[in-house]
Amino acid sequence: MRNLTTAAAVLAALTLAGPAAALTDEQAEGLFLRYQKAIAAAESCYDVAFSQPQHQAMMDVVNAAVENRIGTKRLRLVVEAETEVRALLPSQSCRGEKIVPLLDLFESELRPALAGVEG
């Protein structure tokens, strides 16, 4: 009987909790910046220039992740990401501890969006 009461209490708590909280602007910007760094790292380390359709496919993933919260700061964040990755690469290489997680993010979340998109 105690397990049933505990289960009911947990179910009630989950029901009252409602949907997960939306990202704050700061969280969305940080996440957007991280995705942009992953794209910049992939372009540099894989020596590739993504086409416009490829960028759009990746941005669909990024926009969904950041809940479409990035507006006028978009270009500034893209430039910031590219600048930071360019500054890291001479000292880090593509196997450096700060670059590998970015490439892992690209491979796990962004590369799948490129399937079937012309380059």
N, C-alpha and C positions, 0 to 999 in steps of 0.2 A: 504494500500500500504506500509505503514511503517513496519508493521509486516512481510510482504513478504521480504522487504529489509533486515530486521534484521535477519530473518531466513536464507536468502541467505548468509549473512555475517558469521553467525555461522557455516553453512555448509562448507563454504570456509575455515574457520579457522580450522575446524576439519579435512578437507581433507589435508591441508598443514601440520598439526601437525604430520601426519604419525603414525607409530606404536609406542607403548610405548617403552621407553628407556630400554635397558638391565640392569640387576643388575650389580653393581660394584663388584669387588672381595670382598671388605669389607662387602657389604650388603649380598652377597651370604654366606660368612662365618658366619655372624651373624645369618642369617636365618637357616643355617645348624646346628649351635650350638643350637639354640632354639628347633629345631626338635629333636636333639639328647637328649637334656634335657627332652623333653616330653617322649621319649622312656624310658629313665632311671627312670623318675618319675613313669611311669606306671609299669615298672618291680618291683620297690621297693614297691609302694603302693598297687599294685594288687597281689604282691607276685607271679610273673610269670617269667619264663625264656622263651623268645621267641625262636622258632626254627630258623634254617637257612632260610628255605623258608619264614617264617614270617618276618624275618629281611629284606630279599630281597624284599618282597612285600612293606614293609614300605619304603625301600630305593628307590624304583621306584617313590614313591610319593615325597620323599625328593629331589631326583635328578632332577625331573621335576620342583619343586618349585625353586631350586637354579640354574636352567638352566645348569645343569651338569658342574658347574664352580669349584667344589671342587676337587682338585687333590691330591697332595702329603701331604696336611695338614689334610686330612680326619681322619687318626688315631689319630693325636694329638687333634683334635676337639672332637672326640668321647670320648677320655679319659678325656679331660677337662670337658665335659658335665657330665659324670658320677661322677667325683670328686666333682663338684659343687653341684650336687643334693644330693650326700651322705653327704656333709657338711651341707646342708640346713635341711635335714630331722630331725635330733635330736631336733633342735630348732623350726622347722616349723610344723611338723607332716604333714600328707597327706591332711589336711584341711587348711593348712597355706596359707597366701596371696601370697606367691611366688610359691607354688606348685600347687594350684588349677588352675591357668591359663595354666600351662604345661599339666595337666591332661585334661583340656578342649580342648587344641590343639590336644592331642592324640585322644580323643574321636571323635572330629569333622573331623579330616583330616587323621589320621593314622589307627584307628580301622576299618574304612570301607575297607581299603586295605587288611585287614586280612580275610574278608569274603571268605569262601571256601578254605582257605589255611590251610593245615594240620599243627597241632602244635607239 
